[in-house]
Amino acid sequence: FATFASLGVVLVTMAREMIWSMTAAVFSFSLLGLACGLSSTLPTMAMKYVGGRGSMAIGAALFFFGCLLASVSHSLLVFDISIAMLGAGYTFAGNIPGVILIAQWFECGSARLVGIYMMRGALGAAAAPPTVEFVVHQLGWRGHWQVLAGIAVIVGAICLTFIRDRDGNTAVLPEQSTQDSPARSAWTPRQAVLTPQFVVLTAALVFTMTAVTTINSIMVTHLVKLGSTPAIAAWALGVLSFTGTLLKGVAGHLCETKAPKTFVVTGLLFQAVGCTLLVVATDSLIQFAAAIVFGAGWAFALVGG
């Protein structure tokens, strides 16, 4: 909610008021993705010392300070620093610690539960575009970031109160548990990274996240240029996220019975069709069709990968 899904909506207002070019504003999205990527190894390192709830609390703190800084920013440089903090916060509090904790808590059926986790987590992405459009209209873009800063405090407190690691306060990461399972110790992380399968899977996920980041950043502006209203464009982006939300839960269940690679390939094809439709989305019917198709592709590729 606080990162990819909402940024594309609030950026339109911020760029207009601060007289930023859309190229400079959209760069913030690239910076957000870059911050997520560069900090992706940090949560697993942090979990060895502070556990899962500690990692998520760090993420909530980064969200708080990032949103607070964004709310008082008067220059693009300051705003980009806040966006980098939000990207790191997303990494510490998002899917990486979440998936690791679920895998630790539930040894059987973890794929299905990961799908449900992603489905419920993506509800924020589905609700973000129309909600942010409303909040920005009522409170302005600075008020929007202040509201998110307050929510980050609440989320951090909930994480510290309710999240528990499997063995008390110390997280047991996958590499620590391989001693009890010879089958799991067949591959070391270094060996797995060097396999062709890992390279292909990484390329698929890189394409998926690049497409998702790009569409979240420019979809509202793009549809407005094609004749849509900002409200309808925000709803189309919400439908995209909502479709991905529903199908992530379905994909998690199906991945237990069918080969996950099937869903990765299907997801990439759906994303290609969705992007093609967005190019010619001159009326609302095509816009919502493109959102549904791309959202399905995003869900299948991400959960299958």
Beta strands, then each sheet from edge to edge (+ up, - down):
end
